[in-house]
């Protein structure tokens, strides 16, 4: 029984899996945040371009 407990205490595979899971979660949050920011920036740019084109079309 003592050797089973000693092996359990020395086994770090569960901790490693949790660490990898946390790293993957942080990377996912960073990617989602970056994609959202990029999408908002592109949307603003294209909306401004669309407004300018509509304004030019209405003036001619």
FENTAKA-V569608 format. One record per residue. N is the residue number from 1. RES is the residue in one letter. PHI is phi in whole degrees, -180 to 180 (NA if undefined). Layout:
n=N res=RES phi=PHI
n=N res=RES phi=PHI
//
This chain:
n=1 res=X phi=NA
n=2 res=X phi=-65
n=3 res=X phi=-68
n=4 res=X phi=-64
n=5 res=X phi=-65
n=6 res=X phi=-64
n=7 res=X phi=-64
n=8 res=X phi=-63
n=9 res=X phi=-68
n=10 res=X phi=-80
n=11 res=X phi=-73
n=12 res=X phi=-111
n=13 res=X phi=-66
n=14 res=X phi=-66
n=15 res=X phi=-64
n=16 res=X phi=-64
n=17 res=X phi=-64
n=18 res=X phi=-65
n=19 res=X phi=-62
n=20 res=X phi=-63
n=21 res=X phi=-64
n=22 res=X phi=-66
n=23 res=X phi=-63
n=24 res=X phi=-63
n=25 res=X phi=-65
n=26 res=X phi=-65
n=27 res=X phi=-64
n=28 res=X phi=-62
n=29 res=X phi=-63
n=30 res=X phi=-64
n=31 res=X phi=-65
n=32 res=X phi=-64
n=33 res=X phi=-63
n=34 res=X phi=-64
n=35 res=X phi=-67
n=36 res=X phi=-65
n=37 res=X phi=-63
n=38 res=X phi=-63
n=39 res=X phi=-62
n=40 res=X phi=-65
n=41 res=X phi=-65
n=42 res=X phi=-64
n=43 res=X phi=-61
n=44 res=X phi=-63
n=45 res=X phi=-63
n=46 res=X phi=-69
n=47 res=X phi=-67
n=48 res=X phi=-63
n=49 res=X phi=-64
n=50 res=X phi=-63
n=51 res=X phi=-63
n=52 res=X phi=-65
n=53 res=X phi=-67
n=54 res=X phi=-65
n=55 res=X phi=-65
n=56 res=X phi=-67
n=57 res=X phi=-68
n=58 res=X phi=-75
n=59 res=X phi=-82
n=60 res=X phi=-113
//
